[in-house]
Amino acid sequence: MKFEGEGGGKSNAQMESAIKQTNVVRSRALLEMLEGAIKKYQNNLLTTTEIIQFLVVIVKRTLTKYGYPSDQQTKAIETVLRQAERSADYWTA
């Protein structure tokens, strides 16, 4: 159903074509935005992994320095990492 003056004199086919073009442009823009977010997220994953590895090294050195039993270090490291995660969640919330 078409009202007088609707679409500025454009036919239904022209209107549909314009809508499709607009959707293509929006889809491309969304795709570019998502690709950028994924790349940024991937970089954050690598950084997070590097930070965790660095924390493990620091904790191992500290435990060794203070004579913590080597057979219990793995569990202690896991505990410290869990505590660090909870602290990070608290400080970033």
C-alpha positions in Angstrom: 0.0 0.0 0.0 1.4 3.3 -1.0 0.4 6.8 0.2 0.7 9.9 -1.9 4.1 11.6 -1.4 5.6 8.5 0.2 9.2 7.8 -0.8 9.7 11.0 -2.6 8.4 9.7 -5.9 10.6 6.5 -5.8 9.1 3.2 -6.9 8.9 0.3 -4.6 11.8 -1.4 -6.5 13.9 1.7 -6.0 13.1 1.8 -2.3 13.9 -1.9 -1.9 17.2 -1.3 -3.7 18.1 1.6 -1.5 17.3 -0.4 1.6 19.5 -3.3 0.4 22.4 -1.0 -0.2 22.0 0.5 3.2 21.9 -2.9 4.8 25.1 -3.9 2.9 26.9 -0.8 4.1 25.8 -1.5 7.7 26.8 -5.1 7.4 30.2 -4.2 6.2 30.6 -1.6 9.0 29.5 -4.2 11.6 31.9 -6.8 10.1 34.8 -4.3 10.3 33.9 -3.5 13.9 33.7 -7.2 14.9 37.1 -7.9 13.2 38.7 -5.1 15.2 37.2 -6.3 18.4 38.4 -9.9 17.8 41.9 -8.7 17.0 41.9 -6.6 20.2 40.5 -9.5 22.2 43.2 -11.9 20.8 45.9 -9.5 21.8 44.4 -9.3 25.3 44.5 -13.1 25.6 48.2 -13.2 24.8 48.8 -10.4 27.3 46.8 -12.2 29.9 48.8 -15.4 29.3 52.0 -13.6 29.6 50.9 -11.9 32.8 49.9 -15.3 34.3 53.3 -16.8 33.4 55.0 -13.8 34.9 53.0 -14.2 38.1 53.8 -17.9 38.3 57.5 -17.1 38.1 57.3 -14.4 40.8 55.3 -16.7 43.1 57.8 -19.6 42.6 60.7 -17.4 43.4 59.0 -16.0 46.5 58.1 -19.5 47.7 61.6 -20.7 47.2 63.1 -17.7 48.8 61.1 -18.3 52.0 61.8 -22.0 52.1 58.3 -23.2 51.0 58.3 -27.0 50.4 58.7 -27.7 46.7 56.1 -30.5 46.7 53.5 -28.0 47.9 54.4 -25.2 45.5 52.0 -26.2 42.7 48.9 -25.9 45.0 50.2 -22.7 46.5 50.7 -21.2 43.0 47.1 -22.2 42.1 45.8 -20.6 45.3 47.7 -17.3 44.6 46.4 -17.2 41.0 42.8 -17.7 42.2 43.3 -14.9 44.7 44.7 -12.7 42.0 41.7 -13.4 39.8 39.3 -12.5 42.6 41.2 -9.3 43.3 41.2 -8.4 39.6 37.4 -9.0 39.4 37.0 -6.8 42.4 39.2 -4.0 41.2 37.8 -4.0 37.6 34.1 -4.2 38.5 
